[in-house]
Amino acid sequence: MILICITITVVIFAVDFCIKNKIEKDENLPRTMWKGRILIEKYHNYGAALNLGEKRQKLVATLSVILTVVVLALLIISFGNKGNHLLKIGLALLLGGAFSNTYDRLKRKYVVDYMSFPVKSKRFSRIVFNISDFCIMVGALMLCLFAR
């Protein structure tokens, strides 16, 4: 289980890292995919989720590092307990996404977001995500569902 969780974490980081680097260099944005269901664009998020705290970047980066270390510690501790594989996978998903976004905050000083969904709701269609964001959401949900 340890190897599976490490692999999940590393793959999430590596895939999102590669996509973010490609997005940063892409001059042909925005564009759509999957018959217009996904909009690929470049967005620099200087805060946390939904730009929360964008004027306090150092605080957001510090909290990001602290929370990433906490999730890493929880995952390591979880390896000492038998079973509850879905919780461990959820922590690995959360950690992979956290590593990727925290890396961006420390290295680039912003998180590269690149995917949105053009839907009728203007409020929702303005939100731009990255793969790490989805992994963090799914991992957090799994943590809530499978924590004992």
N, C-alpha and C positions, 0 to 999 in steps of 0.2 A: 504493500500500500504506500510505503514511503516513496518508492521509485515512481509510482503512478502520480502521486501528488507533486513531486518535484518536476516531472515531465509536463504536467498540466501547467504549472506555474511558469516554467521556462518557455513553453510553446506560446502561451498567451503573450508574454513579454516580447518574444522574438517576432511573432507575427505582427503585433501592433507596432513595434519599433520599425519594422520594415515598411509597413503601410504608411506610417507617419512620415518617414523619410521620403517616400515616394510622393506623398501629398505635398510636402513642403517644396518639392522641385517641380511639380506639375503646373504647367502654364495653361493647360486646357480645362480649367475648372471655372464654374461648376458644370457638371454634366449629370445625366440621369442613367440609372441602371434598372434592370428588371421592369421594362415597359413603363418607366416613369414612377415606379413605386419607391425608389430610393434616389435621393439627391446626394451626389458626391461633391463636396465643397471643402474649402480650407477655412477653418475658423480657429483663431488663437484665443483660448480661454485663459485669462489671467487670474481667475479666482478658482473657487471650488465648483461644485455642481451648480449649473445655471448662473455662473459667474459670481456666485456668492463670495463676498470678500475680495473682489478684484482690486480694491484699493489698499488691501492689506496683504500683499503677496508674500511677504516674509512670514507672517503669521500662518497663512494657509500652507505654505511649504513646510513650516515647522510641524504643524498639526498633521500634515500628510506623512511626514517621516515617523512621527510618534505612532500614529495609527497603523502604519505599515509594520513597524516593529512589534506592536501589540498582536497583530494578526499572525505574524511570523512566529511569535512566542506561543500563541494559542495552537497553531498547527503543530509545532514541535511537541508541545505538551500532549496534544491529542494522539500522537503516535504511541504514547505510553499506555493508552487504553485500547483494549481489543474491541473490534467491531465498530459500529457507527461510521461506516465507510462514506455514506452520503454527507455527513458533517465534514469529514476530512476533505472530500472533493469540493464541497462548498468553500471551505477555508482556502484551498489551493486556487480556486477560481478568483476568490476575493484577493488573494495575495498577488496573483499574476497581474490582475488589473491595477492593484495598488502600486506594485513595483513600476509598472509602465508609466502611470500618470505621475508618480512621485519623481521618477527619473526626469520626465519632461519639466516638472516644476523646478527641479534643481539645475538641470543642464540648460534648458531653453528659456526658462523663466516664464513659461506658459505651457499649457497642455494643448496639443494639436488634436482638434476634433474635426471630423470629416464626413459624417453621415447624418442625414436627416430624412424625414418622411413627409413628403408633400401631401398633406391631408387637408380636409376642409377646416379643421380647427387651427386658426392662426396661432394660437398660443402653443399648441403642440408642434406645429410644423416649423416653428422658429428654433426649436431645440436641436442642437447639433451634438452628436455623440461620437464616440470611437468604440472600438471593440472592447477595450478595457472597461469602459463604462458599463457595457452589457454584462461583462464577467463579474464586475463588482455587484451589480444589481442581482444577478442570479445567485452569486455566492452568498450575499447577505440574506436573500430569501431562504436559501438552503440552510444557512446558519440558524435562522429563526425557526424553521420547520423541524430540524433534526437535532438541535441542541437538547441534551437531557438535563 
